[in-house]
Amino acid sequence: MKLTKKEIESKFSPIINGTYKKDNPDKEIGYQKWCVRKTHEVIMEYTIVAKTKKEADDILEKKECIKVEEVDDYGDTFREKIDGKHINDFSGDEEAIWKKIEECIPSEDTDSDNDFKPFINYEDVNWTADDYDWLKNEDGTNIDKK
């Protein structure tokens, strides 16, 4: 049974201005993943997922592992996450080294109901390590792609 256009639009969100579900995007869109190496008596390497570098730093301050053990914990939500592991023994009080490693972005999609025209799907997300695909700066503001 073939659905009419009106039935399709009532069941599925329409593609508006080349986007799908932009008004109700997946909750992971905008989160960024950071690899943080910070020297204590040992080198600890953390992978932190948060919306901004400041939020990631707040999670690090609250949850970093001071003892020589692994940490696997969450921030205020289950999407904000911190993992840490022991890497090597050193002494010193050096500055933390920050490196953004991934970002969650909406996917590019096509749909037969839209004559296979490409659109941005905010319901289906991808984590990407390719910095040229990233949409957010470290502070959570949009990257100007001019």
C-alpha atoms as one frame of an Amber mdcrd trajectory, in Angstrom:
protein
   0.000   0.000   0.000   1.521   3.289  -1.098   1.152   6.222   1.282   0.023
   9.599   0.045   2.256  12.635   0.490  -0.061  13.936   3.225   0.134  10.587
   5.094   3.938  10.580   4.818   4.186  14.157   6.141   1.913  13.313   9.081
   4.066  10.282  10.037   7.517  11.745   9.355   9.017  15.167   9.912   9.361
  17.067   6.624  12.685  18.070   5.109  12.758  21.868   5.431  15.436  23.994
   3.744  17.635  20.941   3.233  17.497  19.739   6.860  15.631  17.006   8.708
  14.686  17.267  12.390  16.790  20.420  12.911  14.141  21.595  15.401  14.426
  18.305  17.339  18.019  17.084  16.840  19.714  14.087  18.435  20.904  15.052
  21.930  24.532  14.044  21.184  24.971  16.664  18.448  27.405  19.332  19.573
  29.316  17.209  22.076  33.077  17.148  21.536  35.611  14.535  22.632  38.924
  15.612  24.144  42.099  13.675  24.784  43.774  15.249  27.832  47.236  14.302
  29.029  48.028  15.770  32.446  51.156  15.083  34.469  50.906  14.283  38.191
  53.294  11.859  39.819  52.202   9.725  36.903  50.938  10.599  33.427  47.190
  10.232  33.203  45.405  10.270  29.849  41.696  11.054  29.837  39.053  10.910
  27.135  36.331  13.425  27.995  33.047  13.993  26.141  31.387  17.381  26.781
  29.821  20.268  24.842  32.731  22.688  25.413  36.346  22.585  26.531  35.319
  24.497  29.678  32.748  21.803  30.557  35.384  19.144  29.865  37.807  20.981
  32.173  35.122  21.151  34.892  34.596  17.381  34.637  38.369  16.863  34.761
  38.676  19.017  37.898  35.864  17.109  39.663  36.584  13.570  38.505  40.278
  13.265  37.635  41.994  10.266  39.154  44.622  11.325  41.648  45.448   7.790
  42.779  47.149   5.424  40.363  43.948   3.785  39.205  41.549   4.030  36.326
  38.548   6.359  36.308  35.311   5.679  34.441  32.663   8.210  35.433  30.046
  10.664  34.189  29.429  14.408  34.434  25.969  15.872  35.040  24.407  13.696
  32.300  25.171  10.262  30.903  26.465  11.921  27.705  29.225  13.727  29.618
  31.794  11.019  30.269  35.383  10.734  31.514  37.718   7.741  31.173  41.243
   7.782  32.559  44.066   5.277  32.706  47.582   5.053  34.080  50.198   5.462
  31.346  53.665   5.928  32.851  55.378   7.094  36.061  57.002  10.535  35.994
  57.391  13.376  38.415  56.752  17.023  37.716  54.037  19.615  37.733  53.531
  20.317  34.040  50.562  21.944  32.308  47.828  19.717  30.881  48.001  19.173
  27.114  44.583  19.408  25.426  43.743  17.953  22.014  40.250  17.716  20.547
  39.925  14.249  18.988  36.262  13.866  17.901  32.949  15.673  17.519  29.394
  14.398  17.154  27.765  15.876  14.030  24.508  15.349  12.118  24.724  13.032
   9.115  24.190  13.763   5.443  21.330  11.737   4.002  19.036  11.281   1.011
  15.425  10.131   0.830  13.400   8.649  -2.007  10.400  10.742  -0.912  12.551
  13.825  -1.520  13.761  12.773  -5.011  17.076  11.696  -3.409  18.088  15.317
  -2.783  20.742  15.460  -0.057  19.768  16.876   3.336  21.266  17.167   6.820
  19.709  14.598   9.175  19.779  15.788  12.794  18.284  12.501  14.020  21.119
  10.304  12.704  24.514  11.351  14.072  28.159  10.430  13.496  31.262  10.869
  15.623  34.094  12.123  13.420  37.785  12.621  14.078  38.171  14.662  10.862
  38.628  18.263  12.004  37.445  19.641   8.636  34.003  18.118   9.386  33.737
  19.665  12.860  31.047  22.293  13.416  32.018  23.613  16.876  34.947  25.565
  18.309  36.403  24.531  21.670  34.136  27.042  23.443  31.011  25.527  21.810
  30.471  28.336  19.282  29.868  27.475  15.636  32.874  27.281  13.304  32.611
  29.859  10.507  32.939  27.767   7.309  33.512  30.628   4.824
